[in-house]
């Protein structure tokens, strides 16, 4: 009905949607419901206000802090970078202090939500007795591709609306109220490698229409950057027995049997819950297989993908909210948030639950649907 796609493009997108693992309840912004589409700057600003202001309001209400109590503000959005910046829009809306430290992260892809937490952690190590708020979202109206190249049409099918707000603090009096302790965070990337760098890149097609190209070797590149990140995580967190078995298997393959499989360490010895990238069912299942995880470990990612779609940088928080609504996260449990995005880059966040988390099924994004999940996917 829009009239901008040929039959081949429509058939291709229909095929991708049918196998995407998304339900009929995911959200696109109002700008993409009009005929013709309204993808202008003004509509993108309206979308910013629609996704960011409600999560900030909810965060302030649930934590009891004032906008004047926020010392650090980090906003991440990969594809839309207005002037004034997104962080300035939030500061203006809530009348925040003139000495607030603001940061605007763009172009970082789906890993930006975890990356924002890592940045907040580093800043809180320098600025004592401070509150940091991290806002994560993606603006879809500005990233819609109206051409015919299949490698660029994928993003029209995969991404949906979503946003999150997280409060981090190093104030001692907030310890009892806090849900989690940030155990560690670290980032790895392969932007120095040309093949990896261009595996997901924003560029014009032959007709001058802008879109993000997803190359065929993207999954292979993602696997390589994930292995690098997992190696670092394992060296920091795994018990000696798991490190030893992994090391022995590498030595055995190198010196005795070239065809032998390398032992994959059991991360479930130290981590109880996993928030994986919601880049699609095949990606979720491949990561689960590679890490030797079980069906329950990928449930939060698959159900988030089904209910909300791929929300880019905010998806990890919808997954954590799912597990909280199911009351699976217990005091003392450890949660691994794994963010992967263009660049390519990979960011790991490790959280430790500090207190029992109850009542989340009656509030938050899953309030109207948690009783229907998990569902059995085809």
C-alpha positions in Angstrom: 0.0 0.0 0.0 2.9 2.3 0.6 3.8 1.9 -3.1 7.6 2.1 -2.7 8.5 -1.6 -2.9 8.5 -4.0 -5.8 7.0 -7.5 -5.6 10.4 -9.1 -5.0 11.2 -6.8 -2.0 7.7 -7.4 -0.5 8.0 -11.2 -0.9 11.5 -11.1 0.7 10.4 -9.0 3.7 7.3 -11.2 4.2 9.6 -14.3 4.3 11.9 -12.7 6.8 9.0 -11.6 9.0 7.4 -15.0 8.9 10.6 -16.6 10.2 11.7 -13.8 12.5 10.2 -15.2 15.7 8.2 -12.0 16.3 4.5 -11.9 17.2 1.8 -9.5 16.0 2.2 -7.4 19.2 5.5 -5.7 18.5 5.5 -1.9 18.0 6.4 0.4 15.2 6.2 4.2 15.7 3.2 6.2 14.4 5.4 7.7 11.7 5.6 4.3 10.0 1.8 3.8 10.2 1.0 6.6 7.8 0.7 6.3 4.0 2.9 7.7 2.8 5.4 7.2 5.6 6.4 10.2 7.7 10.1 9.8 8.2 11.0 13.5 8.6 13.0 15.1 11.4 9.9 16.3 13.3 8.4 12.8 13.5 11.7 11.5 14.8 11.7 14.0 17.6 8.1 13.0 18.5 9.3 9.4 18.6 12.1 10.4 21.0 9.6 12.0 23.3 7.3 9.0 23.1 10.0 6.4 24.1 12.3 8.4 26.5 10.0 10.5 28.6 7.8 7.7 30.0 10.7 5.5 31.1 12.3 8.5 32.8 9.0 9.3 34.6 8.7 5.7 35.7 12.3 5.5 36.9 11.9 8.7 39.0 8.6 7.4 40.5 10.0 4.0 41.4 13.3 5.2 42.8 12.0 8.3 44.5 14.7 10.5 43.2 14.3 14.0 41.8 15.7 15.1 38.4 18.0 17.4 40.4 19.5 14.4 42.1 21.0 13.1 38.8 24.7 13.8 38.4 25.4 11.9 35.2 23.1 11.3 32.2 24.0 8.9 29.4 21.7 8.5 26.4 22.3 6.0 23.6 20.6 5.8 20.3 22.5 4.4 17.3 20.8 5.9 14.2 19.4 9.3 15.3 21.7 12.1 16.4 19.8 15.4 16.5 20.9 18.9 17.5 20.5 19.7 20.3 21.5 16.1 21.4 19.1 13.5 22.9 20.7 14.1 26.3 20.0 17.8 26.0 16.4 17.1 25.1 16.0 15.1 28.4 17.8 17.8 30.5 15.5 20.5 29.0 12.4 18.4 29.7 13.2 17.7 33.3 15.0 20.9 34.3 18.1 19.1 35.4 21.1 20.9 37.0 23.4 23.0 35.0 26.5 21.0 36.2 25.1 17.6 35.2 27.5 15.6 33.1 25.8 14.5 29.9 26.9 12.0 27.3 25.3 11.1 24.0 26.2 7.7 22.4 25.4 7.1 18.7 26.4 4.6 16.1 27.1 1.8 18.6 24.3 -0.5 17.5 22.7 -3.1 19.8 25.6 -3.2 22.2 25.0 0.4 23.3 22.8 -0.4 26.2 25.5 -2.5 27.9 28.2 -0.1 26.7 26.3 2.8 28.5 26.4 0.8 31.8 30.1 0.3 31.3 30.6 4.0 30.7 28.5 4.9 33.8 30.6 2.5 35.9 33.8 4.2 34.8 32.4 7.6 35.5 31.2 6.6 39.0 34.7 5.4 39.9 35.8 9.0 39.4 32.8 11.0 40.7 32.0 9.9 44.2 28.6 10.1 45.9 26.8 10.4 42.5 23.8 9.1 40.6 24.0 8.1 37.0 21.1 7.4 34.7 21.5 5.4 31.4 18.7 5.7 28.8 18.7 3.2 25.9 16.5 3.3 22.8 16.5 3.3 19.0 14.5 5.7 16.8 13.0 3.7 13.9 11.3 6.5 11.8 14.7 7.9 10.7 16.2 4.5 9.8 13.5 3.2 7.5 15.0 2.0 4.2 12.8 2.5 1.1 15.0 0.9 -1.6 15.3 -2.6 -3.0 18.6 -4.1 -1.8 17.9 -7.1 0.3 20.9 -6.6 2.6 19.4 -3.3 3.6 15.7 -4.4 3.8 16.5 -6.7 6.7 16.4 -3.9 9.2 12.9 -2.9 8.2 11.8 -6.4 9.3 13.9 -6.9 12.5 13.8 -3.8 14.6 10.9 -2.5 16.8 10.3 0.2 19.4 11.5 0.0 22.9 13.3 2.0 25.6 14.8 1.5 29.0 16.1 3.6 31.9 18.6 2.4 34.5 19.8 4.1 37.7 23.4 3.4 38.9 24.8 4.9 42.1 27.8 4.8 44.4 25.9 6.3 47.3 26.2 4.0 50.3 22.7 4.7 51.6 21.2 3.4 48.4 22.6 -0.1 48.9 19.5 -1.6 50.6 17.2 -0.2 48.0 19.2 -1.3 45.0 18.3 -4.4 43.1 21.8 -5.3 41.9 25.5 -4.8 42.4 27.5 -4.2 39.3 30.2 -6.9 39.6 32.2 -6.1 36.5 31.9 -4.8 32.9 34.2 -5.0 30.0 34.2 -4.4 26.2 36.0 -6.0 23.2 35.9 -4.9 19.5 37.3 -5.8 16.1 36.9 -2.4 14.3 40.5 -2.6 13.2 39.7 -5.6 11.0 38.3 -4.4 7.6 36.1 -7.4 7.0 34.6 -7.1 10.5 34.3 -3.3 10.3 32.1 -3.5 7.1 29.9 -6.5 8.2 27.2 -4.0 9.3 27.5 -0.6 7.8 25.3 2.4 7.0 25.6 3.4 3.3 23.7 4.6 0.3 22.5 2.1 -2.3 23.0 2.6 -6.1 20.0 5.0 -6.2 21.3 7.1 -3.3 18.9 5.8 -0.7 20.4 5.4 2.8 20.2 2.1 4.7 22.2 -0.3 6.8 23.8 -3.2 5.0 24.1 -6.5 6.8 26.7 -8.6 5.1 26.5 -12.4 4.8 29.5 -13.0 7.0 28.0 -11.0 9.9 27.2 -14.1 12.0 30.8 -15.3 11.5 32.2 -12.0 12.6 29.8 -11.9 15.6 31.1 -15.4 16.6 34.7 -14.2 16.5 34.1 -11.1 18.6 32.0 -13.2 21.1 34.8 -15.7 21.5 37.2 -12.9 22.4 34.8 -11.4 24.9 34.0 -14.8 26.5 37.7 -15.6 26.8 38.2 -12.4 28.9 35.1 -13.1 31.0 36.2 -16.7 31.6 39.6 -15.6 32.8 38.0 -13.2 35.3 35.2 -15.3 36.7 35.5 -19.0 36.1 36.8 -21.4 38.8 40.3 -22.9 38.3 38.8 -26.3 37.4 37.0 -24.9 34.4 40.0 -22.9 33.3 42.2 -25.9 33.6 40.0 -28.2 31.5 39.7 -25.5 28.8 43.5 -25.0 28.8 44.2 -28.8 28.6 41.8 -29.2 25.7 43.6 -26.4 23.7 47.0 -28.0 24.4 45.7 -31.5 23.4 44.4 -30.2 20.1 47.5 -28.2 19.4 50.1 -31.0 20.1 48.2 -34.4 19.8 44.9 -34.3 18.0 44.1 -31.5 15.5 40.5 -32.7 15.2 39.8 -32.7 18.9 37.1 -30.3 20.2 38.1 -27.5 22.5 36.3 -27.8 25.9 33.8 -25.0 26.4 33.8 -23.9 30.0 30.6 -24.2 32.0 29.7 -20.6 32.8 26.7 -21.9 34.8 29.1 -22.7 37.6 29.2 -19.0 38.3 26.3 -17.4 36.4 22.6 -18.3 36.9 20.8 -16.1 34.4 21.6 -15.0 30.8 20.4 -12.0 28.8 21.4 -12.6 25.2 21.2 -10.5 22.1 17.7 -10.6 20.5 19.0 -10.4 17.0 16.8 -13.2 15.8 16.0 -16.8 16.7 19.0 -18.3 14.7 21.4 -16.0 16.5 20.0 -16.7 19.9 20.1 -20.4 19.4 23.7 -20.3 18.0 24.9 -18.3 21.0 23.1 -20.7 23.3 24.7 -23.7 21.6 28.2 -22.1 21.5 28.1 -21.4 25.3 26.6 -24.8 26.0 23.6 -23.3 27.7 20.1 -24.9 28.0 16.6 -24.1 26.7 15.7 -22.2 30.0 18.8 -20.0 29.6 17.6 -18.7 26.2 14.0 -18.4 27.2 14.1 -14.7 28.2 15.7 -13.7 24.9 13.3 -15.8 22.7 10.2 -14.5 24.6 11.4 -10.9 24.5 12.0 -11.3 20.7 8.5 -12.7 20.3 6.6 -10.1 22.4 8.6 -7.0 21.6 10.9 -7.8 18.7 14.6 -6.7 18.5 14.7 -3.4 20.3 18.3 -2.9 19.8 20.1 -1.5 22.9 17.2 -1.8 25.3 16.4 -5.4 24.6 18.6 -6.7 27.4 16.6 -4.9 30.0 13.3 -6.3 28.7 14.9 -9.8 29.2 15.9 -9.0 32.7 12.4 -7.7 33.4 11.0 -11.0 32.0 13.1 -13.0 34.5 12.1 -10.6 37.3 8.4 -10.9 36.4 8.8 -14.7 36.6 10.5 -14.3 40.0 13.5 -16.3 38.9 16.2 -14.0 40.0 17.0 -14.7 43.6 19.2 -12.9 46.2 22.8 -13.8 45.5 22.2 -14.9 41.9 24.5 -13.6 39.1 23.1 -12.3 35.8 25.1 -11.9 32.5 24.0 -9.2 30.1 25.6 -9.7 26.8 25.5 -6.8 24.3 26.7 -7.2 20.7 26.5 -4.5 18.0 28.0 -3.0 14.9 31.6 -2.0 14.9 31.7 -4.8 15.7 31.8 -4.8 19.5 30.8 -6.9 22.4 30.1 -5.8 25.9 29.5 -8.0 29.0 27.8 -6.8 32.2 27.8 -9.0 35.3 25.2 -8.2 38.0 24.7 -9.7 41.4 21.2 -9.7 42.9 21.2 -8.0 46.3 17.6 -8.7 47.5 14.5 -10.7 46.7 12.7 -9.2 43.7 8.9 -9.6 43.8 5.9 -8.0 42.4 7.4 -7.2 39.0 4.7 -9.1 37.2 2.2 -6.4 38.1 4.3 -3.5 36.7 6.7 -2.9 33.9 6.6 -3.9 30.3 5.3 -7.5 30.8 2.3 -6.6 33.0 -0.3 -7.4 30.4 1.3 -10.5 28.9 3.6 -12.3 31.3 0.9 -14.8 32.1 1.0 -16.0 28.5 4.7 -16.8 28.5 6.7 -18.9 27.8 5.1 -19.9 24.5 6.3 -22.8 22.3 7.9 -21.3 19.2 7.9 -23.2 15.8 
